[in-house]
């Protein structure tokens, strides 16, 4: 089921399947900000990642002697969420434990995804509440894909006319990933392994047709936002990253240079990491998990701000 939020500046279409943004457009000029498809290019748009982010090796993990099965980036994106609040400019979805989640995640939980339009963008938060009687371990993140170039850009605009920009223009630290987008390990078998990213201009990542492979993964971030800037007109779409320990950027879609209009670039703030290459599959040994006591809640804010 889809629902539409609208104010004087923006219109957002949300889908109860995955509690996902399907469309985010300017009311005034029709600019598309979030990738809308086609499904043959990528079947998602802005998936919510829970209770796992990134790649999970061999599709399973163990907890207290039992095996649980997850796909990459968790289960939330593939399940139906209930609409528990809706106005013209706001909607809240909720996912809780069910027969569908029993072999995927051992805890009782509530995952609420909230969207509210603002004059300058979209407030987008996810709140996990532990409704079980024992401490919950989980990861959470988002994976919003932004059109790049956009449908209203002048003819000839490509990905190369955009760049990723970290608010504080800080020298970047990357988390090393292997060819399968799992965490590299050091000579002692420890992960994550980090190194200087080595960008030419601190906090600026150029975009081109070569893409970012399985993603470039950053940590030790102090910037409150990471943005996708159009260098031609200076406009920027910002994603909140304040407090996040990790941010992934990734380029996808056919025609990464934008030639066919299906290119997109993702900004993905994460609380958590992919599995390490040498994982023993034990959930308690996984890096980056949040520990949440019974009755407590944790909120991640990945709000989107547009500056023209």
PAMIKE-13264 format. One record per residue: x, y, z of N, C-alpha, C, O in turn; residue number from 0; residue in one letter. Coordinates in steps of 0.1 Angstrom, whole numbers, always signed. Layout:
N
- X:Y:Z:X:Y:Z:X:Y:Z:X:Y:Z:NUM:a
...
END
This chain:
308
- +8:-12:+0:+0:+0:+0:+9:+12:+0:+18:+13:+8:0:x
- +5:+22:-8:+13:+35:-9:+4:+46:-3:-8:+46:-5:1:x
- +11:+56:+3:+4:+68:+7:+12:+80:+3:+24:+78:+1:2:x
- +6:+91:+2:+13:+103:-3:+12:+114:+7:+2:+117:+13:3:x
- +24:+120:+10:+25:+132:+18:+28:+144:+9:+35:+143:-1:4:x
- +22:+155:+13:+24:+167:+4:+23:+180:+12:+14:+182:+21:5:x
- +32:+189:+9:+31:+203:+14:+33:+212:+3:+33:+208:-9:6:x
- +36:+225:+5:+37:+234:-6:+49:+233:-14:+50:+238:-25:7:x
- +59:+225:-9:+72:+224:-16:+75:+210:-22:+80:+208:-32:8:x
- +70:+199:-14:+74:+186:-18:+63:+176:-17:+53:+178:-10:9:x
- +64:+166:-25:+55:+154:-24:+63:+141:-23:+72:+139:-30:10:x
- +59:+133:-13:+66:+121:-10:+56:+109:-11:+45:+110:-5:11:x
- +60:+99:-18:+52:+87:-18:+59:+76:-10:+70:+73:-12:12:x
- +51:+70:-1:+57:+60:+9:+50:+47:+7:+38:+47:+3:13:x
- +57:+36:+9:+52:+23:+7:+52:+15:+20:+62:+15:+27:14:x
- +41:+9:+24:+40:+2:+36:+49:-11:+35:+53:-16:+46:15:x
- +52:-15:+23:+61:-26:+22:+75:-21:+24:+81:-14:+15:16:x
- +81:-24:+35:+94:-19:+38:+94:-5:+45:+105:+0:+49:17:x
- +82:+1:+46:+81:+15:+51:+91:+24:+44:+98:+32:+50:18:x
- +91:+23:+31:+102:+29:+22:+97:+41:+14:+85:+41:+10:19:x
- +105:+51:+12:+103:+61:+3:+103:+56:-11:+113:+50:-15:20:x
- +92:+58:-19:+92:+54:-33:+95:+65:-42:+99:+63:-53:21:x
- +91:+77:-37:+93:+89:-46:+94:+101:-37:+87:+102:-27:22:x
- +102:+111:-41:+104:+124:-33:+106:+134:-44:+117:+135:-50:23:x
- +96:+143:-46:+97:+152:-57:+94:+166:-53:+87:+168:-43:24:x
- +99:+176:-60:+95:+190:-59:+81:+192:-65:+79:+188:-76:25:x
- +73:+199:-57:+59:+202:-62:+61:+213:-73:+53:+214:-82:26:x
- +70:+222:-71:+71:+234:-80:+77:+231:-94:+72:+237:-104:27:x
- +87:+223:-95:+93:+220:-108:+94:+206:-112:+100:+203:-122:28:x
- +89:+197:-103:+89:+182:-107:+102:+175:-105:+104:+164:-109:29:x
- +112:+182:-99:+125:+175:-97:+124:+162:-89:+117:+162:-78:30:x
- +129:+151:-94:+129:+139:-87:+142:+138:-79:+153:+138:-84:31:x
- +141:+136:-66:+153:+135:-57:+156:+121:-54:+168:+117:-53:32:x
- +147:+112:-52:+149:+98:-48:+146:+89:-61:+137:+91:-68:33:x
- +155:+80:-63:+154:+70:-74:+141:+63:-74:+137:+58:-63:34:x
- +134:+63:-85:+120:+57:-86:+120:+44:-93:+109:+38:-94:35:x
- +131:+40:-99:+131:+28:-107:+136:+30:-121:+141:+41:-124:36:x
- +135:+21:-130:+127:+8:-129:+133:-3:-121:+145:-2:-117:37:x
- +124:-12:-117:+128:-23:-109:+139:-32:-115:+147:-38:-108:38:x
- +140:-32:-128:+151:-39:-135:+164:-34:-132:+174:-41:-133:39:x
- +165:-21:-128:+178:-15:-125:+181:-17:-110:+192:-22:-107:40:x
- +171:-14:-101:+172:-17:-87:+158:-17:-81:+151:-7:-83:41:x
- +154:-27:-74:+141:-28:-69:+138:-20:-57:+126:-19:-53:42:x
- +148:-14:-51:+146:-6:-39:+148:+9:-43:+151:+13:-54:43:x
- +145:+18:-33:+145:+32:-34:+153:+38:-23:+162:+46:-24:44:x
- +148:+35:-11:+154:+40:+2:+152:+31:+13:+145:+35:+23:45:x
- +157:+19:+12:+153:+9:+22:+158:+12:+36:+169:+17:+38:46:x
- +150:+8:+46:+154:+8:+60:+160:-5:+64:+155:-15:+61:47:x
- +172:-4:+70:+180:-16:+72:+179:-20:+87:+183:-12:+96:48:x
- +174:-31:+90:+172:-36:+104:+169:-51:+103:+162:-55:+94:49:x
- +174:-59:+112:+183:-56:+123:+198:-58:+120:+206:-61:+129:50:x
- +201:-57:+107:+215:-59:+102:+217:-50:+91:+208:-47:+83:51:x
- +230:-44:+90:+233:-36:+79:+245:-43:+71:+253:-49:+76:52:x
- +244:-41:+58:+255:-46:+49:+254:-61:+47:+243:-67:+48:53:x
- +265:-67:+43:+265:-81:+39:+266:-90:+51:+273:-87:+61:54:x
- +258:-101:+50:+259:-111:+61:+264:-124:+54:+258:-129:+45:55:x
- +275:-129:+59:+281:-140:+53:+273:-153:+54:+269:-157:+64:56:x
- +271:-159:+42:+264:-172:+41:+249:-171:+45:+243:-181:+46:57:x
- +244:-159:+48:+230:-157:+50:+225:-161:+64:+213:-163:+65:58:x
- +234:-163:+73:+229:-167:+87:+238:-162:+98:+250:-159:+95:59:x
- +233:-163:+110:+241:-160:+122:+235:-169:+133:+224:-175:+131:60:x
- +242:-170:+144:+238:-179:+155:+236:-170:+168:+244:-161:+170:61:x
- +226:-174:+176:+224:-168:+189:+219:-179:+199:+209:-185:+196:62:x
- +227:-180:+209:+223:-190:+220:+220:-204:+214:+211:-210:+218:63:x
- +229:-208:+205:+229:-221:+199:+219:-223:+188:+218:-235:+183:64:x
- +212:-213:+184:+202:-214:+173:+206:-206:+161:+212:-195:+163:65:x
- +203:-211:+149:+206:-204:+137:+195:-196:+132:+183:-200:+132:66:x
- +198:-183:+128:+188:-174:+123:+193:-170:+109:+205:-169:+106:67:x
- +183:-167:+100:+186:-164:+86:+182:-150:+82:+170:-146:+84:68:x
- +191:-143:+77:+189:-129:+72:+195:-127:+58:+205:-133:+55:69:x
- +189:-119:+50:+195:-115:+37:+204:-103:+40:+203:-97:+51:70:x
- +212:-99:+30:+220:-87:+32:+211:-75:+35:+200:-74:+30:71:x
- +215:-66:+44:+208:-54:+49:+195:-57:+57:+187:-49:+58:72:x
- +194:-70:+62:+183:-72:+71:+170:-76:+65:+169:-78:+53:73:x
- +160:-76:+74:+146:-81:+70:+136:-70:+68:+126:-72:+61:74:x
- +138:-58:+74:+128:-48:+74:+123:-44:+60:+111:-42:+57:75:x
- +133:-43:+50:+129:-38:+37:+120:-48:+29:+114:-44:+19:76:x
- +119:-60:+34:+112:-71:+27:+98:-74:+33:+92:-83:+29:77:x
- +95:-67:+44:+83:-70:+51:+73:-59:+51:+76:-47:+49:78:x
- +60:-62:+53:+49:-52:+54:+49:-46:+68:+50:-53:+78:79:x
- +48:-32:+68:+48:-25:+80:+34:-19:+81:+27:-15:+72:80:x
- +29:-18:+94:+16:-12:+96:+17:+3:+96:+26:+9:+101:81:x
- +6:+10:+91:+5:+24:+92:-2:+28:+104:-14:+24:+106:82:x
- +5:+34:+114:-1:+37:+127:-5:+52:+129:-11:+55:+139:83:x
- +0:+60:+120:-3:+74:+121:-2:+80:+107:+7:+77:+99:84:x
- -12:+89:+103:-11:+95:+90:-19:+108:+90:-30:+109:+94:85:x
- -12:+119:+85:-18:+132:+82:-14:+136:+68:-8:+128:+61:86:x
- -17:+148:+64:-13:+153:+51:+2:+153:+49:+7:+152:+38:87:x
- +9:+156:+60:+24:+158:+59:+32:+148:+67:+44:+149:+68:88:x
- +25:+139:+74:+33:+130:+83:+27:+116:+82:+15:+114:+81:89:x
- +36:+106:+83:+32:+92:+84:+42:+84:+93:+54:+87:+93:90:x
- +36:+75:+101:+44:+66:+109:+41:+52:+107:+29:+48:+107:91:x
- +51:+43:+104:+49:+29:+102:+55:+21:+114:+64:+26:+121:92:x
- +50:+9:+116:+55:+1:+126:+56:-14:+122:+47:-19:+115:93:x
- +68:-20:+125:+70:-34:+123:+73:-40:+137:+81:-35:+144:94:x
- +66:-52:+139:+69:-59:+152:+72:-73:+149:+70:-78:+137:95:x
- +76:-81:+159:+79:-95:+157:+66:-103:+153:+55:-99:+156:96:x
- +68:-113:+145:+57:-121:+139:+63:-135:+135:+74:-138:+137:97:x
- +54:-143:+130:+58:-156:+125:+68:-154:+114:+77:-163:+112:98:x
- +67:-143:+106:+77:-140:+95:+91:-137:+100:+101:-139:+93:99:x
- +92:-131:+112:+105:-127:+117:+111:-138:+127:+122:-136:+131:100:x
- +104:-148:+130:+108:-157:+141:+121:-164:+137:+129:-167:+146:101:x
- +124:-167:+125:+136:-174:+121:+147:-164:+117:+158:-168:+112:102:x
- +144:-151:+118:+153:-141:+114:+159:-133:+126:+171:-128:+125:103:x
- +152:-131:+136:+156:-123:+147:+149:-128:+160:+137:-130:+161:104:x
- +157:-131:+171:+152:-138:+182:+144:-129:+192:+138:-135:+201:105:x
- +144:-116:+191:+138:-107:+201:+125:-102:+197:+122:-101:+185:106:x
- +116:-99:+207:+104:-91:+205:+108:-76:+203:+117:-71:+211:107:x
- +102:-69:+194:+107:-55:+191:+96:-47:+185:+86:-52:+181:108:x
- +98:-34:+185:+90:-25:+177:+100:-16:+169:+109:-10:+175:109:x
- +97:-15:+156:+105:-7:+147:+95:+3:+141:+87:+0:+133:110:x
- +96:+16:+145:+88:+26:+140:+96:+35:+131:+107:+40:+134:111:x
- +91:+37:+119:+97:+46:+109:+88:+58:+107:+76:+56:+103:112:x
- +93:+70:+109:+85:+82:+109:+90:+91:+98:+102:+94:+96:113:x
- +80:+97:+90:+83:+107:+80:+75:+119:+82:+63:+118:+85:114:x
- +81:+131:+81:+73:+143:+82:+79:+153:+72:+91:+157:+74:115:x
- +71:+159:+63:+76:+169:+54:+78:+182:+61:+71:+186:+70:116:x
- +89:+189:+57:+92:+202:+62:+93:+211:+49:+93:+206:+38:117:x
- +95:+224:+52:+96:+233:+40:+109:+231:+33:+110:+233:+21:118:x
- +120:+225:+40:+133:+223:+34:+136:+209:+32:+148:+205:+30:119:x
- +126:+200:+33:+130:+185:+32:+121:+176:+39:+109:+179:+40:120:x
- +127:+165:+45:+119:+155:+51:+126:+150:+63:+137:+145:+63:121:x
- +119:+151:+74:+123:+144:+87:+121:+129:+86:+109:+125:+83:122:x
- +131:+121:+88:+131:+107:+85:+138:+100:+97:+150:+101:+97:123:x
- +130:+94:+106:+137:+87:+117:+132:+73:+119:+121:+70:+114:124:x
- +140:+65:+125:+136:+51:+128:+139:+49:+143:+150:+52:+148:125:x
- +129:+43:+150:+130:+41:+164:+128:+26:+167:+118:+21:+164:126:x
- +138:+20:+173:+137:+6:+178:+134:+6:+193:+141:+13:+201:127:x
- +124:-2:+197:+121:-4:+211:+122:-18:+214:+117:-27:+207:128:x
- +129:-21:+225:+130:-35:+229:+118:-39:+238:+117:-34:+249:129:x
- +109:-47:+233:+97:-51:+240:+99:-65:+246:+89:-71:+251:130:x
- +111:-70:+246:+114:-83:+251:+119:-81:+266:+119:-70:+271:131:x
- +123:-93:+272:+127:-93:+286:+142:-94:+287:+147:-95:+299:132:x
- +150:-95:+276:+164:-95:+277:+170:-85:+268:+164:-80:+259:133:x
- +183:-82:+270:+190:-72:+262:+190:-76:+247:+194:-87:+243:134:x
- +187:-66:+238:+186:-69:+224:+199:-63:+218:+204:-53:+222:135:x
- +204:-71:+208:+216:-67:+200:+211:-65:+185:+205:-74:+180:136:x
- +214:-53:+180:+210:-51:+166:+218:-40:+159:+225:-33:+166:137:x
- +216:-39:+146:+221:-28:+138:+210:-21:+132:+199:-27:+130:138:x
- +212:-8:+128:+201:-1:+120:+208:+9:+111:+219:+14:+115:139:x
- +202:+11:+100:+207:+21:+90:+197:+24:+79:+186:+19:+79:140:x
- +201:+33:+70:+193:+36:+59:+201:+36:+46:+214:+35:+47:141:x
- +195:+36:+35:+201:+33:+22:+195:+41:+11:+191:+36:+0:142:x
- +193:+54:+13:+185:+62:+4:+193:+65:-9:+205:+69:-9:143:x
- +187:+62:-21:+193:+64:-34:+188:+77:-40:+176:+79:-42:144:x
- +197:+86:-43:+194:+99:-49:+196:+99:-64:+207:+95:-68:145:x
- +187:+104:-71:+189:+106:-86:+201:+114:-89:+203:+125:-83:146:x
- +209:+109:-98:+222:+116:-101:+226:+112:-115:+231:+101:-117:147:x
- +224:+120:-125:+218:+134:-125:+203:+133:-123:+197:+123:-123:148:x
- +197:+145:-121:+183:+146:-118:+176:+149:-131:+182:+154:-141:149:x
- +163:+146:-131:+155:+148:-144:+154:+162:-149:+151:+164:-161:150:x
- +156:+172:-140:+155:+186:-144:+169:+192:-147:+169:+204:-149:151:x
- +179:+184:-146:+193:+189:-149:+193:+193:-164:+187:+186:-172:152:x
- +202:+202:-168:+203:+205:-182:+209:+193:-190:+216:+185:-184:153:x
- +205:+192:-202:+210:+182:-211:+225:+181:-210:+232:+191:-210:154:x
- +230:+169:-209:+245:+167:-209:+250:+165:-195:+262:+162:-193:155:x
- +242:+168:-185:+246:+166:-171:+248:+151:-168:+240:+143:-171:156:x
- +260:+148:-161:+263:+134:-157:+266:+134:-143:+266:+144:-136:157:x
- +269:+121:-138:+274:+119:-124:+286:+128:-121:+288:+132:-110:158:x
- +295:+130:-131:+307:+137:-129:+305:+152:-125:+314:+159:-121:159:x
- +292:+157:-127:+289:+170:-123:+284:+171:-109:+280:+182:-104:160:x
- +285:+160:-102:+281:+159:-87:+294:+155:-79:+303:+149:-84:161:x
- +293:+157:-66:+303:+152:-57:+296:+149:-43:+286:+156:-40:162:x
- +302:+139:-36:+299:+138:-22:+306:+148:-14:+318:+151:-17:163:x
- +300:+153:-4:+306:+164:+4:+303:+161:+19:+291:+160:+23:164:x
- +313:+161:+28:+311:+159:+42:+312:+173:+48:+320:+181:+45:165:x
- +302:+176:+57:+300:+189:+62:+312:+196:+67:+315:+208:+63:166:x
- +321:+190:+74:+332:+196:+80:+345:+195:+72:+356:+199:+76:167:x
- +344:+191:+60:+355:+189:+51:+367:+182:+58:+378:+186:+57:168:x
- +364:+172:+65:+373:+165:+73:+381:+154:+65:+375:+148:+56:169:x
- +394:+152:+67:+401:+141:+61:+393:+128:+65:+390:+125:+76:170:x
- +391:+119:+55:+382:+108:+57:+390:+95:+61:+401:+93:+56:171:x
- +384:+87:+69:+390:+74:+73:+380:+63:+68:+368:+63:+70:172:x
- +386:+54:+60:+378:+44:+54:+380:+31:+61:+390:+28:+67:173:x
- +369:+23:+62:+369:+9:+67:+372:+0:+55:+365:+1:+45:174:x
- +382:-8:+56:+386:-17:+45:+376:-28:+43:+373:-36:+52:175:x
- +372:-30:+31:+362:-41:+27:+369:-49:+16:+378:-45:+9:176:x
- +365:-62:+16:+371:-71:+6:+362:-70:-6:+352:-62:-7:177:x
- +365:-79:-16:+357:-78:-29:+343:-82:-27:+334:-79:-36:178:x
- +339:-88:-16:+325:-92:-14:+318:-83:-4:+308:-86:+1:179:x
- +324:-71:-2:+319:-60:+7:+317:-65:+21:+309:-59:+29:180:x
- +326:-74:+26:+327:-78:+40:+339:-71:+45:+348:-68:+38:181:x
- +340:-70:+59:+351:-64:+65:+364:-71:+63:+364:-84:+65:182:x
- +374:-64:+59:+388:-70:+59:+392:-72:+73:+387:-66:+82:183:x
- +402:-82:+75:+407:-84:+88:+423:-82:+87:+429:-83:+77:184:x
- +429:-79:+99:+443:-77:+99:+450:-90:+101:+444:-101:+101:185:x
- +464:-90:+103:+471:-102:+104:+467:-110:+116:+470:-122:+116:186:x
- +461:-104:+126:+457:-111:+138:+442:-116:+137:+437:-122:+146:187:x
- +436:-113:+125:+422:-117:+123:+412:-108:+129:+401:-111:+131:188:x
- +416:-95:+132:+408:-86:+138:+401:-76:+128:+408:-72:+119:189:x
- +389:-73:+130:+382:-63:+122:+373:-54:+131:+370:-58:+142:190:x
- +370:-42:+126:+374:-36:+113:+388:-31:+112:+394:-28:+123:191:x
- +393:-30:+100:+406:-24:+97:+403:-11:+90:+395:-10:+81:192:x
- +410:+0:+95:+408:+13:+89:+421:+19:+83:+432:+14:+87:193:x
- +420:+29:+74:+431:+36:+69:+426:+49:+64:+414:+52:+62:194:x
- +436:+58:+61:+432:+71:+55:+427:+69:+41:+432:+61:+33:195:x
- +416:+76:+38:+409:+74:+25:+418:+80:+13:+419:+74:+3:196:x
- +424:+91:+16:+434:+97:+7:+428:+105:-4:+433:+107:-15:197:x
- +416:+111:-1:+410:+120:-11:+419:+133:-13:+426:+137:-4:198:x
- +418:+138:-25:+426:+150:-29:+422:+162:-21:+431:+170:-17:199:x
- +409:+164:-19:+404:+175:-12:+397:+170:+0:+387:+162:-2:200:x
- +400:+174:+12:+395:+168:+24:+380:+168:+24:+374:+179:+22:201:x
- +373:+157:+27:+359:+156:+28:+351:+157:+15:+339:+159:+16:202:x
- +358:+157:+4:+351:+158:-9:+355:+145:-17:+366:+141:-18:203:x
- +344:+138:-22:+346:+126:-30:+340:+129:-44:+328:+129:-45:204:x
- +349:+130:-54:+344:+131:-68:+336:+119:-72:+338:+108:-67:205:x
- +326:+121:-81:+318:+111:-87:+321:+109:-101:+322:+120:-108:206:x
- +322:+97:-106:+324:+95:-121:+317:+82:-125:+310:+76:-118:207:x
- +319:+79:-138:+313:+67:-143:+319:+54:-138:+312:+43:-140:208:x
- +330:+55:-132:+337:+42:-127:+330:+37:-115:+331:+25:-112:209:x
- +322:+45:-108:+314:+40:-96:+323:+38:-84:+334:+41:-83:210:x
- +316:+31:-74:+323:+29:-61:+323:+14:-57:+323:+10:-46:211:x
- +322:+5:-68:+322:-9:-65:+311:-13:-56:+300:-10:-58:212:x
- +315:-21:-45:+305:-25:-35:+303:-14:-24:+296:-17:-14:213:x
- +308:-2:-26:+307:+8:-17:+319:+12:-10:+329:+4:-8:214:x
- +320:+25:-7:+331:+30:+1:+326:+34:+15:+316:+41:+16:215:x
- +333:+29:+25:+327:+28:+39:+336:+36:+48:+348:+35:+49:216:x
- +330:+46:+56:+337:+55:+64:+334:+55:+78:+323:+51:+82:217:x
- +344:+58:+87:+342:+59:+101:+349:+71:+107:+356:+78:+100:218:x
- +348:+73:+120:+354:+84:+127:+349:+97:+121:+357:+107:+119:219:x
- +336:+98:+119:+330:+110:+112:+326:+120:+123:+320:+116:+133:220:x
- +329:+132:+120:+324:+143:+129:+314:+152:+122:+308:+160:+129:221:x
- +312:+150:+109:+303:+159:+102:+289:+155:+106:+285:+144:+108:222:x
- +280:+166:+106:+266:+164:+110:+258:+160:+98:+247:+155:+99:223:x
- +264:+162:+86:+256:+157:+74:+266:+153:+63:+278:+158:+63:224:x
- +262:+145:+54:+269:+142:+42:+259:+145:+30:+248:+141:+30:225:x
- +264:+152:+20:+256:+157:+10:+260:+153:-4:+271:+149:-7:226:x
- +251:+154:-14:+253:+151:-28:+251:+165:-35:+240:+169:-36:227:x
- +262:+171:-39:+262:+184:-44:+263:+184:-60:+271:+178:-65:228:x
- +254:+192:-66:+255:+195:-80:+265:+207:-82:+262:+218:-77:229:x
- +276:+204:-87:+287:+214:-89:+283:+225:-98:+289:+236:-98:230:x
- +274:+223:-108:+270:+233:-117:+262:+244:-111:+264:+256:-114:231:x
- +252:+240:-103:+243:+251:-98:+245:+252:-82:+238:+261:-77:232:x
- +253:+244:-76:+256:+245:-62:+245:+239:-53:+247:+239:-41:233:x
- +234:+234:-58:+224:+228:-50:+229:+215:-44:+239:+209:-49:234:x
- +224:+212:-32:+229:+200:-25:+217:+193:-17:+208:+200:-12:235:x
- +217:+180:-17:+208:+172:-9:+216:+166:+2:+226:+159:+0:236:x
- +212:+169:+15:+220:+165:+27:+213:+154:+34:+200:+154:+35:237:x
- +220:+145:+39:+215:+134:+48:+221:+136:+62:+234:+137:+63:238:x
- +213:+136:+72:+218:+137:+86:+227:+125:+89:+223:+114:+88:239:x
- +239:+128:+94:+248:+118:+99:+253:+121:+113:+263:+114:+118:240:x
- +247:+130:+120:+252:+134:+133:+251:+122:+143:+240:+116:+145:241:x
- +262:+119:+149:+263:+108:+159:+265:+94:+153:+267:+84:+160:242:x
- +264:+93:+140:+266:+79:+134:+281:+75:+134:+289:+83:+131:243:x
- +283:+63:+137:+297:+58:+137:+302:+54:+123:+314:+54:+120:244:x
- +293:+52:+113:+297:+48:+100:+288:+54:+89:+276:+57:+92:245:x
- +293:+56:+78:+286:+61:+66:+291:+53:+54:+303:+53:+51:246:x
- +282:+48:+46:+285:+41:+33:+281:+50:+22:+270:+56:+23:247:x
- +289:+51:+11:+284:+57:-1:+285:+47:-12:+294:+39:-13:248:x
- +275:+47:-21:+275:+36:-32:+268:+42:-44:+259:+50:-43:249:x
- +273:+38:-56:+267:+43:-68:+261:+31:-76:+267:+20:-77:250:x
- +249:+32:-81:+242:+21:-87:+234:+26:-99:+234:+37:-103:251:x
- +228:+16:-106:+220:+19:-117:+227:+17:-130:+239:+18:-131:252:x
- +220:+14:-141:+225:+13:-154:+230:+26:-159:+224:+37:-156:253:x
- +241:+27:-166:+246:+39:-171:+250:+48:-160:+244:+59:-158:254:x
- +260:+44:-153:+265:+52:-141:+269:+66:-144:+269:+74:-136:255:x
- +272:+68:-157:+275:+82:-161:+263:+91:-163:+264:+102:-167:256:x
- +251:+84:-161:+238:+92:-163:+233:+92:-177:+223:+99:-179:257:x
- +239:+85:-186:+235:+86:-200:+221:+82:-202:+214:+87:-211:258:x
- +216:+72:-194:+202:+67:-197:+192:+72:-186:+181:+67:-186:259:x
- +197:+80:-177:+188:+86:-167:+185:+77:-156:+176:+80:-147:260:x
- +191:+65:-155:+189:+56:-144:+200:+55:-134:+201:+46:-126:261:x
- +209:+65:-134:+220:+65:-124:+215:+70:-111:+206:+79:-110:262:x
- +221:+65:-100:+218:+70:-87:+230:+69:-77:+238:+60:-80:263:x
- +230:+77:-67:+241:+76:-57:+235:+76:-43:+225:+84:-40:264:x
- +240:+67:-35:+234:+65:-22:+242:+71:-11:+255:+71:-11:265:x
- +236:+77:+0:+242:+81:+12:+236:+73:+23:+223:+73:+25:266:x
- +244:+65:+30:+239:+55:+39:+245:+56:+53:+255:+50:+56:267:x
- +238:+63:+62:+243:+63:+76:+240:+51:+83:+228:+46:+83:268:x
- +250:+45:+90:+248:+31:+96:+252:+32:+111:+263:+37:+114:269:x
- +244:+25:+119:+249:+20:+132:+251:+6:+131:+243:-3:+133:270:x
- +264:+2:+127:+267:-12:+125:+276:-14:+113:+278:-5:+105:271:x
- +280:-26:+111:+289:-30:+99:+284:-43:+93:+276:-50:+99:272:x
- +290:-45:+81:+288:-58:+75:+296:-69:+83:+303:-65:+92:273:x
- +293:-81:+80:+301:-92:+87:+316:-91:+83:+319:-86:+72:274:x
- +324:-96:+92:+339:-97:+89:+340:-109:+80:+333:-119:+81:275:x
- +351:-109:+72:+354:-120:+63:+355:-133:+71:+351:-144:+66:276:x
- +361:-132:+83:+364:-144:+91:+354:-147:+102:+357:-153:+112:277:x
- +342:-141:+100:+331:-143:+110:+329:-157:+115:+330:-166:+107:278:x
- +327:-159:+128:+322:-172:+132:+307:-173:+133:+302:-183:+138:279:x
- +301:-163:+128:+286:-162:+127:+279:-160:+140:+267:-159:+140:280:x
- +286:-159:+151:+280:-156:+164:+276:-142:+165:+284:-133:+163:281:x
- +263:-139:+167:+258:-126:+168:+265:-118:+179:+267:-106:+177:282:x
- +268:-124:+190:+274:-117:+201:+289:-112:+198:+294:-103:+205:283:x
- +295:-118:+188:+308:-114:+184:+309:-104:+172:+319:-100:+168:284:x
- +297:-101:+167:+296:-92:+155:+300:-78:+159:+296:-73:+170:285:x
- +307:-71:+151:+311:-57:+154:+300:-47:+152:+292:-49:+143:286:x
- +300:-36:+160:+291:-25:+157:+277:-26:+162:+269:-18:+159:287:x
- +273:-37:+169:+259:-39:+173:+256:-30:+185:+264:-27:+193:288:x
- +243:-25:+185:+238:-17:+196:+232:-26:+206:+225:-36:+203:289:x
- +235:-24:+219:+229:-31:+230:+217:-23:+236:+219:-12:+240:290:x
- +205:-29:+236:+193:-21:+241:+186:-29:+252:+182:-40:+249:291:x
- +185:-23:+263:+179:-30:+275:+164:-31:+273:+158:-23:+265:292:x
- +158:-40:+280:+143:-42:+279:+136:-29:+282:+139:-22:+292:293:x
- +126:-25:+274:+118:-13:+276:+124:-1:+271:+118:+10:+271:294:x
- +137:-1:+266:+144:+11:+262:+142:+12:+246:+139:+3:+239:295:x
- +144:+25:+242:+143:+28:+227:+156:+34:+222:+163:+41:+230:296:x
- +158:+33:+209:+169:+39:+203:+164:+45:+190:+158:+38:+182:297:x
- +168:+58:+187:+163:+65:+175:+175:+69:+166:+185:+74:+171:298:x
- +174:+65:+153:+183:+69:+143:+177:+80:+134:+165:+78:+130:299:x
- +184:+91:+132:+178:+102:+124:+186:+103:+111:+198:+106:+111:300:x
- +180:+100:+99:+186:+101:+86:+178:+111:+77:+176:+109:+66:301:x
- +174:+122:+84:+166:+132:+77:+173:+138:+65:+185:+138:+64:302:x
- +165:+142:+55:+169:+147:+42:+166:+162:+41:+155:+166:+44:303:x
- +176:+170:+38:+175:+185:+37:+179:+189:+22:+189:+184:+17:304:x
- +171:+197:+16:+174:+201:+2:+177:+216:+2:+169:+224:+7:305:x
- +188:+220:-3:+192:+234:-5:+194:+236:-19:+203:+230:-26:306:x
- +188:+246:-25:+188:+249:-39:+197:+261:-41:+199:+266:-53:307:x
END
